Amino acid sequence: MKQRSRLVKDKKIRAYKATPRTVWGYERIFKEYTHSEASGGLWAYVRAVAGTDNLQIVIAYSPTIAPDLFFEFGDKTYRIDSIDKYEFNKTDLDIRASEIAPPTFDEVEWQEES
């Protein structure tokens, strides 16, 4: 098996899902973070892809990371374009993401501390 060089995960990114819910008969959009507010996000290796508004993000494997998530890095928002699971070894996820205009939300929720 080919060894990958170790990338330093020294940046924090915030991951969330946009979830529609009906509350008191009204459609509301919830911003549901995949981590606690106190954690500040997920540790990641982040690299700008040359000549684009895209990022390469490498994080530790997590089964909660899915194509329907969004990431916040700095003051920008990104949607997932692809996820490379490194031959399903459950070590790291290499994510390619594109910058988007941030969606509008009615409510924000954070995961509980674990």
N, C-alpha and C positions, 0 to 999 in steps of 0.2 A: 504494500500500500504506500502511495506517495505521501510524504510528509509536507504539510503546509508550514510556512514560516509563521511565527507567532506575531499577531498584530496587537498593538497596544490599544486596549479599549479604555481610553482616557477622557471621553466626552460623554455627556449625559443627553439622551434623547427621551422624549415623552411619547408614548404610544397610546392611541385611543381609537375607539370605535364610535361611529355615529349611529345611534339606535332610535328609530321612531317608536313612540308609545302614545297610546290614547289615555289622556288624563282628564277626567270629568267631561268626557265627550269631545275634547279638543286634541288634535294631533300635535305632539310636542317632540322635539328632537333633543335627545340626551347625548352628551359627550361623556363617554365612559372610559376613563383611563384604565390601563391594564396593570397599573402599579399604584402604590399609595402616594399621597401627596408628600409625605415626609421623606420618602426615598429619593424624590427629585427626578425619577425616571430610571432608564436602563443604561448601563455602561455600554459604550459602543466605540468602535473604530469608525470614524466618519471621514470620507474623502470626497471632494468635489470631482465630478467627471469633467475632464477638460472640455471647454467650449460649449458647455450646456448648463442648464439650471438643475441638473440631476445630481444625486448623491449615490455613493456606494456606502452602505452601512453594514457593518459586521457586528453581530451580537451573539452572546451565548445562546445555544439552542433553547427554545421554549415552545411547547406545543400550543401556546396561546397566540403565537404570531401567525397571522393569516392574511391573505391578500386584501381583505376588506378593512384593514387597519390603516390609520394615518399616523404620521410621525410629525413631531414638532422638534425643530433643532434651531437654536437661536430664536429669532423672531419670525421664522418661516415655517410653512406647513408643506408636507410632502405626502403623496399617495404612493403606494407600493406598485411598482411595475412588474417585478419578478422576485422570487425567493429561491435561492440555490441552497439546498440542504446538504451539500458536500457528501454526496453518495449515501445519504441516509444514516450517517454515523452518529447523529445526535450530539455533535460537538458545537459547531457554529452555524449561523445562518448568514448568508451573504445576500443582502437585499439591495435591489436597485430601486430608487425612488425619484419621482419627478415633483418639482415645485408646483403647487397649486394655490389659488386664492383660498384663504381659510373659510370653511363653512360657518354659518351662524347657528348657534345652539340656544335652546331655551333653558337647559339645566346642565350642570357639570357634576359628575360623580367620580370618586376615586375609590380604588380597591382598599379594603381594610388592611391594616398592618398585619404582617404575618410573623 
